[in-house]
């Protein structure tokens, strides 16, 4: 059975739910538990949303690429999207956020801290900054990223699974 799948996603908000469902079917075919599938689907959705939000889609052929690899005890999700110089501020925030999350012994502590910060923000503030913290905590995942010479941002998430995560 295929243990890896790749999706090419048009930068369209309606595509997120479609890929979420297709990736859930793929994960289900590998007998992952419903809880694990739910967590991984959340990760996929959050990363695609960020890819669309911060990507460079000036050229029609540009798209978001999602790659899911299942190994014995881990699932790796990579979301790749084109960026340009307008993404530098986002990339700086991405780096700071990932480093901030890693600074906590337990991602739950970072999650609680971020919830406290968000609760103090005005209601009209569009940036909650909660997505990456949700990925680390709810997805039990490690985040990383790099920008290649081809101006493609690759955000990767490694989520540990064990026997309890399988049905």
Secondary structure, 3 states (H helix, E strand, C coil): CCCEEEEEECCCHHHHHHHHHHHHHHHHHCCECHHHHHHHHHHHHHHHHHHHHHCCCCCCCCCEEEEEEECCCEEEEEEEEECCHHHHHHHHHHHHHHHHHHCCCCHHHHHHHHHHHHHCCCCCCCCCCCHHHHHHHHCCEEEEEEECCCCEEEEEEEEECCHHHEC
